[in-house]
Amino acid sequence: MTTTLILSQAAVALHGVSRVFGRGPSAVHAVDDVTLEFPRGGWTAVMGPSGSGKSTLLHCAAGLERVDTGRVMLGDTDLSAATDSQLTALRRTRIGFVFQSFNLIGSLTAEQNVALPLRLAGKRPSRSVVRATLDAVGLADRARHRPRELSGGQQQRVAIARAMVTRPEVLFADEPTGALDSTAARTVLDLMRAMADAGQSIVMVTHDPGAAARADAVIFLRDGRVVDRLSGADTRQVADRLAAWEH
Ligand SMILES: Nc1ncnc2c1ncn2[C@@H]1O[C@H](COP(=O)(O)OP(=O)(O)OP(=O)(O)O)[C@@H](O)[C@H]1O
């Protein structure tokens, strides 16, 4: 009973999750027996040295990649037991994903990009929903612009609107500010902070201690394992802890 309650309070829970690439002596344990919960309504940053398994962990938690062993629970749904078509449906409706490189479709306007996940889920996008989602990221006046007519920060905000239009349970972001200058990065992080304050669950991989310090908690990976965590830390504390694990 207690276990069930704890599980359903997590937005995503990983239980003994491993992901191995290759076999034999050259096998890489990208994620190595990780058990961890990402809290509902919280913003968690994932940090660690290059190659420590951050992106692989994020992909496993989001159902973009299968785990070799262990279980991934999205709310009460076991992603590791889902069929490919169930996973596809789930990714389209219950999960939002934002990439470092925005991944917008260049031939579509901002509002068409935002409407895309609804179309892919077989829904007829309502213009008012799409416009409200663009408005929420501060880009209502850019609805008819194509990606090349937008700044990097604006493109990333369109990508966030596209990820949010289905009202996903969890927003996953892999280096969302990695391609942005510091001013644009701050705007994107302010937006994510406001979303988390409004109850959105967010999991974000970042190399940037300043970005991680905007989250509620930071977990640190090394060699595919969770080795440390901080809550409510400032940029200096995050940077110091990261440096300690990089050596
Ligand atoms: N498709 C793959 N095939 C083989 N090895 C892989 C694959 N994807 C990742 N790896 C390996 O798994 C390990 C973890 O990779 P991952 O990209 O998750 O790390 P990361 O912490 O996100 O790295 P970075 O900060 O450099 O982006 C690395 O050693 C990487 O080379």
The ligand as an ORCA input file, in Angstrom:
! r2SCAN-3c Opt
* xyz 0 1
  N      23.831      4.320    -29.548
  C      24.953      4.109    -28.851
  N      25.798      3.110    -29.180
  C      26.918      2.857    -28.471
  N      27.291      3.565    -27.397
  C      26.496      4.584    -27.007
  C      25.297      4.906    -27.713
  N      24.711      5.967    -27.089
  C      25.510      6.291    -26.059
  N      26.583      5.460    -26.002
  C      27.654      5.491    -24.991
  O      27.053      5.483    -23.714
  C      27.739      6.353    -22.821
  C      26.774      7.397    -22.293
  O      26.373      8.242    -23.370
  P      25.389      9.474    -23.162
  O      25.221     10.159    -24.470
  O      24.170      9.009    -22.450
  O      26.244     10.389    -22.160
  P      26.068     11.919    -21.773
  O      26.359     12.023    -20.321
  O      24.730     12.401    -22.237
  O      27.229     12.579    -22.614
  P      27.426     14.075    -23.162
  O      27.445     14.973    -21.961
  O      28.754     14.026    -23.839
  O      26.292     14.357    -24.098
  C      28.893      6.938    -23.611
  O      30.053      6.190    -23.339
  C      28.472      6.783    -25.054
  O      29.574      6.658    -25.902
*
